[in-house]
Amino acid sequence: MTNNGGTTTTRRQRQRQPPSLIRLSLKRCFAARSVLALLLLSYIISHVTVIQELSSIDASGKSPPLLSSSTTLMMRTNPKVPQKQPQQQSAVRMKQKTSSVTNKKEGDSTRQSPPNNRSLPFISYDIPFDELRSAMDAGNDTVAQHLLDFGIIGFPKCGTTTMMQWLGMHNEIVAIQHEIMALQKHHPARIVNFVMKELPPGRFLRGYKSPNDVEDQRALNKLAQHYPHTKLIVGLRHPVLWYESFYNHRIQNGFNMPPMTEMNANCIGGYYGVCIGRAGYHGTLVRMGKTPLGYDNSTDANKKAEERMAERNLFSPKERRSLRNDLPVRTISPNPVFLYDTSQLKMPSTSGVDVVQQQDNYNQFVQTLKTYLGVSQDFPPMIQSKPGKKDLNATEQARRDARKVDICDEVYQEHRKWLLESGKRTKEWILDYFVKSPDVTVGNLHHFREILDMYSVDPCLQRNRNKTD
Ligand SMILES: Nc1ncnc2c1ncn2[C@@H]1O[C@H](COP(=O)(O)OS(=O)(=O)O)[C@@H](OP(=O)(O)O)[C@H]1O
């Protein structure tokens, strides 16, 4: 027994006394650590589940048809859940038929992940494909619109493969890395079947490439009816260079092309699609209905007739005949269009007299595309992809190379003349009419004008000058 300033305490009482301050804080600290450990454990378990699901997407190249609802919910509510490892994913999805990236994707291993795409809505694949398809059949036309943000729809040989791969490298964008011709031939829902199988859910823009869709009225009609907000991207190219590239591409891929000297302007014979008429991009684009000739919304009948007449005069008699048949029966396209020329895809050089101008032109082009698509992060450096059959043995490659043409050779003068005549009409119609539509965006209009001005000028003048320099 002890006496503490007048109060007597037994040993038992002392044991029951409140613990000292140090002991108390030690106990609390231990309890807090246990709670923290528990929290950490459940956090790790939840991450492992999601990462496993995501890696199953990466490994197979396909996502499960639907994520379990708990996982979907978790991904929706937890912004820190890694939603995509872009470099892994593109490595798997880049099952590119026959193309190669000549300027290798820089920084693949250093790409940021997870991307901070908070400005984009989270897209999950909650509605199975069959239900989307049935809903479309039942009249809910635009039920799958949210799954298709953009489409690279043409023209062939105008850098569409580069565009698809380059956009797919952006942190906020996923793009199907092979051509999808579903809109031309199949049910309109089929395209989103590819989207759901090949692209991950999450905060991304989703897109596809089909370089012939711009020339295919069925594809344009389906876009208008079911995907009216899908942003279209259309590439053009100097008609002479386009024709040469297309012809040589066919040779490379083993097509039995006639000698170019035997190919006429009317494309009688087919020539596997390598037709001078197709370089008249205006004859195709007018069908979208973005210009007075393509739509009827003027209330002033005389003005309308005058406007339409002036525009019609930019088409050749043959083009006018086909427009007379086609224009009244096609659907007017509500889709926005981003128009570029292939030369705008060139990475600006780092030396030479006009380096600053080149850099400025390129930056403006990229900035306009960023705004058009609605992404906030910067694009990776430009690449150059050249599709065509690879891995031929040396003898076969040499045989095919020998059949390729240099369109600047004297013997192709006539072809160049036809292409330049068409190029002149294309240039005038695009600059005077098409780009004036509020639906049409051009990356750097000033530079684009300069480029199109050259569509009526023989590029061989420059090429031959370069050769002699
Ligand atoms: N960044 C860049 N700068 C300049 N040129 C470029 C670029 N990217 C692609 N290209 C050229 O575009 C041609 C291939 O076009 P596509 O991919 O649309 O071809 S395809 O329709 O998919 O077959 C092909 O043209 P040719 O080489 O003349 O055949 C590519 O070299």
The ligand as an ORCA input file, in Angstrom:
! r2SCAN-3c Opt
* xyz 0 1
  N       4.066     11.498    -93.186
  C       3.988     11.343    -94.515
  N       4.519     12.270    -95.338
  C       4.443     12.124    -96.668
  N       3.857     11.071    -97.298
  C       3.301     10.123    -96.517
  C       3.330     10.223    -95.114
  N       2.696      9.143    -94.629
  C       2.319      8.395    -95.684
  N       2.673      8.978    -96.814
  C       2.481      8.437    -98.166
  O       1.105      8.085    -98.367
  C       1.033      6.962    -99.246
  C       0.222      5.852    -98.617
  O      -1.092      6.283    -98.471
  P      -2.211      5.376    -97.766
  O      -1.713      4.923    -96.462
  O      -3.475      6.148    -97.742
  O      -2.335      4.128    -98.735
  S      -3.521      3.062    -98.717
  O      -4.655      3.623    -99.458
  O      -3.859      2.712    -97.358
  O      -2.951      1.888    -99.451
  C       2.460      6.537    -99.513
  O       2.868      7.197   -100.715
  P       3.942      6.589   -101.749
  O       5.198      6.366   -100.960
  O       4.111      7.636   -102.804
  O       3.349      5.334   -102.289
  C       3.184      7.102    -98.327
  O       4.572      7.271    -98.508
*
